[in-house]
Amino acid sequence: MIEAKNLTKRYGDRVAVDDLSFTVQPGRVTGFLGPNGAGKSTTMRLILGLDRPHRGDATIDGRHYRDLPRPLHTVGALLEARAVHTGRSAYNHLLCLAQTQGIGKKRVDEVIELVGLTQVARKRAGGFSLGMGQRLGIAVALLADPSVLILDEPVNGLDPEGIVWIRTLMKHLASEGRTVFVSSHLMNEMAVTADHLIVIGRGRLIADCSTEEFIERSTDQVVIVRSPDAERVAAAVDEDGGKADLGDDGLLTVRNMEAARVGELAAAGGFVLHELTPKRGSLEEAFMELTRESVEYGGSAGTPAQAPETAAVPEPRGEAVPQPQGEAR
């Protein structure tokens, strides 16, 4: 479990993290979201003791990172996948770390196979593609088989096969009772990966809830209706307190009303329905709505520039998980 209590971090006059408190529970994937400059990477660095907070505290399983007797066996962190000697092979990089933790060569071979780097394990890491470097960083994170994983943008640079693999891996690790804390700018990916979300903006907490709850409370309820009696259905909906908009394509978009109620109104009026589809809002829509006032860096059109943040280093586990080969080919 990860606990942050009233974390505050300033860089000069700029407040990067502002009185931030949350708990990351084991047994589920917790997504960590926020616009560029929101303070996500800084928060992860504070948790890992790489930066000192000006106020507040952060602990892992009740201890500060610096007080963990065997830190890599407790926490696997991926903050910067490129933090590796470019002249060293992937195998030797992992072996060097393993030897500092009393981990045998067998485990090094296991994580190399797990992340799909077997074919390039003896090649210099400096020649790796972004995706291959990311896999090496994930291998480092998994090396000591930790109970807590902190992953900053783990899908950065991965191809579609690799994204599915890391998603499956994170879900598998969480199902084993591990604490999985992952940041990402890919909303569609987080929507199918994260069970719980912690959302921040300008260093402050915006939301701490399940992914489903976050989407439901931040987006309008919409029902799509197709009917030859669309205008009369729209009138019935409006009269009953809903809001119906008829598009040029003949589709009726109904807001603020359950699909079942729309069906009841159509039945009562004797209207024919060819389609009655509840439409759930997307995580991207919910995120944009809730963080609209917290965007620090945006494009000329007024939309946030969602450039990815990089990742750093976690530790091992995951036997029954599919093993990708994508970027490592």
C-alpha positions, -999 to +999 in steps of 0.1 A: +000+000+000+011+035-008+001+065+014+006+101+006-003+126+033-004+164+027+025+162+002+037+196-008+067+203-031+079+236-044+105+245-070+113+281-064+080+300-066+063+272-084+042+247-064+045+213-081+026+193-055+001+211-033-012+194+000-018+161-018-032+131+001-043+097-012-040+060-006-031+034-033-047+001-022-033-034-031-052-058-053-062-033-081-046-012-108-047+024-097-043+049-126-026+083-118-039+109-142-034+146-148-025+172-175+011+180-183+027+197-154+001+184-130+028+170-106+025+133-113+062+125-118+071+147-089+047+129-067+062+095-077+097+109-070+085+120-035+071+085-028+104+070-038+125+094-018+142+109-049+129+143-038+122+157-003+087+172+003+086+207+019+056+194+039+038+161+043+049+125+041+048+094+018+051+058+029+052+024+013+037-004+034+040+020+064+077+028+058+097+055+040+115+042+010+148+050+026+140+027+056+131-004+035+158-030+043+156-045+008+139-018-013+139-035-047+122-065-031+094-042-019+091-016-046+096-019-084+097+015-100+098+027-136+105+064-138+130+066-166+135+036-188+166+051-204+185+052-171+209+026-182+246+025-193+243+026-231+274+004-235+261-024-213+239-052-226+204-057-212+216-090-196+245-074-179+225-044-167+200-067-150+227-090-137+245-061-121+214-050-103+206-086-093+240-091-077+234-060-055+202-076-042+213-112-038+192-123-068+204-153-089+211-155-126+180-176-131+158-147-122+176-125-147+168-150-175+132-152-163+125-115-165+143-112-198+120-138-213+090-123-196+095-089-212+103-103-246+140-093-248+155-128-252+167-122-287+185-090-279+196-096-243+233-096-252+231-065-273+240-030-260+211-011-245+223+020-263+211+006-296+176-003-283+145+013-297+122+033-274+099+002-270+128-021-262+142+003-237+108+004-221+107-033-218+142-033-202+130-008-176+100-030-169+123-060-165+143-040-139+111-032-121+101-068-120+136-081-111+132-086-073+095-097-075+082-067-055+048-063-038+045-027-050+049-014-085+052+023-094+051+028-132+054+062-149+041+059-185+049+022-189+033+020-223+054+048-238+070+035-270+053+001-270+036-012-301+000-024-299+011-060-290+033-046-263+005-024-249-018-054-246+010-073-229+018-047-203-020-042-196-023-080-191+008-080-169-004-052-146-038-067-142-022-101-134+001-085-108-028-067-092-049-099-091-020-114-070-027-088-043+001-064-053-001-026-053+000-013-089+003+025-093+006+036-129+005+070-147-004+075-183-017+100-208-034+073-229-070+077-217-084+048-238-058+025-223-064+036-188-101+031-193-096-007-198-067-011-174-073+009-142-098-002-116-094+030-096-082+065-105-064+093-087-066+125-108-046+156-100-043+191-115-018+218-107-005+195-079-039+192-062-063+163-059-093+164-083-107+129-080-100+097-061-126+071-071-133+040-092-129+045-130-166+038-136-176+064-110-152+090-125-167+086-159-203+085-147-201+116-126-182+136-152-201+129-185-237+133-195-259+103-197-268+097-233-293+074-251-292+070-289-326+065-305-334+056-341-371+058-350-394+066-379-413+086-352-382+105-340-399+139-338-427+125-317-403+106-295-383+138-290-415+157-280-424+130-254-389+130-240-388+168-236-422+168-220-411+142-195-381+163-184-354+149-207-336+166-235-337+153-270-317+165-300-325+153-335-295+151-358-293+155-395-287+117-398-321+110-382-306+098-349-321+112-317-297+119-289-314+119-255-298+133-224-308+132-187-330+101-191-325+064-187-329+042-218-357+022-200-377+054-195-373+064-232-386+029-241-416+033-218-425+067-233-422+052-268-445+023-258-470+045-242-472+067-273-472+038-297-439+049-314-418+024-333-381+022-322-354+007-344-326+014-319-324+023-282-288+023-271-274+037-239-241+055-245-215+057-218-192+086-217-155+080-223-127+084-198-112+110-222-143+131-221-145+128-183-109+137-179-111+167-202-142+180-184-128+176-149-093+189-156-103+218-179-094+244-153-062+227-144-044+226-177-011+243-175+003+237-210-021+237-240-020+239-277-031+269-298-066+255-301-070+255-264-067+218-259-041+203-235-009+191-251-009+155-239+028+147-243+037+116-224+058+116-193+085+089-191+088+060-168+112+046-141+119+012-125+098-016-108+106-052-099+095-089-107+068-114-109+043-128-133+046-164-144+012-170-160+013-139-181+016-137-220+051-129-232+053-104-260+079-102-287+069-069-304+096-042-302+123-067-294+124-082-328 
